[in-house]
């Protein structure tokens, strides 16, 4: 509580407050087109759980910055991109280990599309997300982090 006029005020957001947003220079944490950590197109009804803790090199996916999203982060601001789409479909992105499809994080309507969408995503305690492909489609995808909540 902080004294104020009138009365006292509670600080709800800021660097020293739980749940504060921390913007970062955008960094790639996953690209299914490169060798590391788990390459390959995500096909219809497939799931992939990935860590967003480390920033990765764009060409081969090697880790270039550990704890890019630090321990204790509860959510991330993210740009999700689909590349080389096949048929029409969608990706659902959940906290790691959650396999339910309740909404779409990004949709595409045809083969060969390249699309992006800005989303806010909840993390599990291990800083992981589970990506699920649905709607009959398949795609490569990338995740670029622009900030985190902690």
C-alpha positions as CSV (number, residue, x, y, z in Angstrom):
1,X,0.0,0.0,0.0
2,X,1.1,3.5,-0.8
3,X,-0.1,6.7,0.8
4,X,-2.1,8.9,-1.5
5,X,-4.7,11.5,-1.7
6,X,-7.4,10.4,-1.1
7,X,-6.5,7.4,1.0
8,X,-4.1,4.6,0.2
9,X,-3.3,3.1,-3.2
10,X,-2.3,-0.5,-4.1
11,X,0.3,-0.9,-6.8
12,X,-1.0,-3.4,-9.4
13,X,1.7,-3.5,-11.9
14,X,5.4,-2.6,-12.3
15,X,8.9,-4.2,-12.2
16,X,8.7,-5.1,-8.5
17,X,5.2,-6.5,-8.6
18,X,4.2,-10.1,-9.2
19,X,2.5,-10.5,-12.6
20,X,4.5,-7.6,-14.1
21,X,5.0,-7.6,-17.9
22,X,8.6,-7.6,-19.1
23,X,9.0,-6.6,-22.7
24,X,12.1,-8.1,-24.5
25,X,13.8,-7.7,-27.8
26,X,11.9,-10.3,-29.9
27,X,13.6,-13.7,-29.9
28,X,12.9,-17.0,-31.6
29,X,12.4,-19.9,-29.2
30,X,11.1,-22.5,-31.7
31,X,11.2,-23.2,-35.5
32,X,10.0,-26.6,-36.8
33,X,12.0,-26.1,-40.0
34,X,15.4,-26.2,-38.4
35,X,17.4,-29.2,-36.9
36,X,17.0,-28.3,-33.2
37,X,15.2,-29.0,-30.9
38,X,12.4,-31.1,-32.6
39,X,12.1,-30.5,-36.3
40,X,9.3,-31.4,-38.7
41,X,5.8,-30.5,-39.9
42,X,3.1,-30.8,-37.3
43,X,0.3,-32.9,-38.9
44,X,-3.4,-33.1,-38.1
45,X,-4.1,-34.4,-34.6
46,X,-0.4,-34.3,-33.6
47,X,0.9,-32.6,-30.5
48,X,4.3,-31.2,-29.7
49,X,5.4,-29.9,-26.3
50,X,8.2,-27.4,-26.5
51,X,10.3,-25.3,-24.1
52,X,10.3,-21.5,-24.5
53,X,13.0,-21.0,-21.9
54,X,15.9,-20.5,-24.4
55,X,16.4,-18.2,-27.3
56,X,17.6,-20.1,-30.4
57,X,19.8,-19.4,-33.4
58,X,17.7,-18.8,-36.5
59,X,19.6,-21.2,-38.9
60,X,20.1,-24.4,-36.9
61,X,18.1,-23.9,-33.7
62,X,21.0,-24.1,-31.3
63,X,20.6,-22.3,-28.0
64,X,22.1,-18.8,-27.9
65,X,20.6,-17.5,-24.7
66,X,19.5,-19.7,-21.8
67,X,16.7,-18.3,-19.6
68,X,15.6,-15.9,-22.2
69,X,12.2,-16.5,-20.6
70,X,13.3,-16.8,-16.9
71,X,12.2,-19.3,-14.3
72,X,9.0,-18.1,-12.6
73,X,7.5,-16.7,-15.8
74,X,3.8,-17.5,-15.9
75,X,2.9,-16.4,-19.5
76,X,4.5,-15.0,-22.6
77,X,3.6,-12.5,-25.3
78,X,4.3,-14.4,-28.5
79,X,4.1,-14.1,-32.3
80,X,3.1,-17.5,-33.7
81,X,3.7,-18.1,-37.4
82,X,2.6,-20.9,-39.7
83,X,4.8,-21.6,-42.8
84,X,4.2,-24.0,-45.7
85,X,0.7,-24.8,-44.6
86,X,-1.1,-27.9,-46.0
87,X,-4.8,-27.9,-46.6
88,X,-6.8,-25.8,-44.1
89,X,-6.4,-26.1,-40.3
90,X,-5.4,-24.4,-37.0
91,X,-3.0,-24.6,-34.1
92,X,-4.1,-24.6,-30.5
93,X,-1.3,-23.6,-28.1
94,X,-1.8,-24.5,-24.4
95,X,0.4,-24.6,-21.3
96,X,2.7,-27.6,-21.6
97,X,0.9,-30.9,-21.0
98,X,-2.6,-29.6,-21.7
99,X,-4.0,-31.5,-24.6
100,X,-7.5,-30.0,-24.9
101,X,-8.6,-28.1,-27.9
102,X,-10.7,-25.1,-26.7
103,X,-9.7,-22.4,-29.1
104,X,-7.4,-21.7,-32.0
105,X,-4.2,-19.6,-31.6
106,X,-3.9,-19.3,-35.4
107,X,-6.0,-20.5,-38.4
108,X,-5.2,-21.0,-42.1
109,X,-7.5,-21.7,-45.0
110,X,-5.3,-23.2,-47.8
111,X,-2.0,-24.8,-48.7
112,X,1.1,-22.7,-49.1
113,X,0.1,-19.9,-46.7
114,X,2.5,-17.9,-44.5
115,X,0.6,-16.3,-41.6
116,X,1.4,-14.7,-38.2
117,X,-0.7,-13.9,-35.1
118,X,0.2,-12.2,-31.9
119,X,-1.0,-14.2,-28.8
120,X,-0.7,-14.3,-25.0
121,X,0.1,-17.8,-23.8
122,X,0.0,-19.3,-20.3
123,X,3.1,-21.5,-19.5
124,X,3.4,-24.5,-17.2
125,X,6.0,-24.4,-14.4
126,X,8.7,-25.8,-16.7
127,X,8.2,-22.9,-19.2
128,X,6.6,-25.2,-21.8
129,X,3.8,-25.0,-24.3
130,X,1.9,-27.8,-26.0
131,X,1.1,-27.1,-29.7
132,X,-1.8,-29.1,-31.3
133,X,-2.6,-29.1,-35.0
134,X,-6.2,-29.6,-35.9
135,X,-8.9,-29.0,-38.6
136,X,-7.4,-31.4,-41.1
137,X,-4.3,-29.4,-41.8
138,X,-0.5,-29.6,-41.3
139,X,2.2,-27.0,-41.0
140,X,5.6,-25.9,-40.0
141,X,5.5,-23.2,-37.3
142,X,7.7,-20.7,-35.4
143,X,7.4,-19.0,-32.0
144,X,8.9,-15.6,-31.3
145,X,8.7,-14.2,-27.8
146,X,8.2,-10.5,-27.3
147,X,7.8,-10.5,-23.6
148,X,6.9,-12.4,-20.5
149,X,4.8,-12.1,-17.3
150,X,6.5,-12.9,-13.9
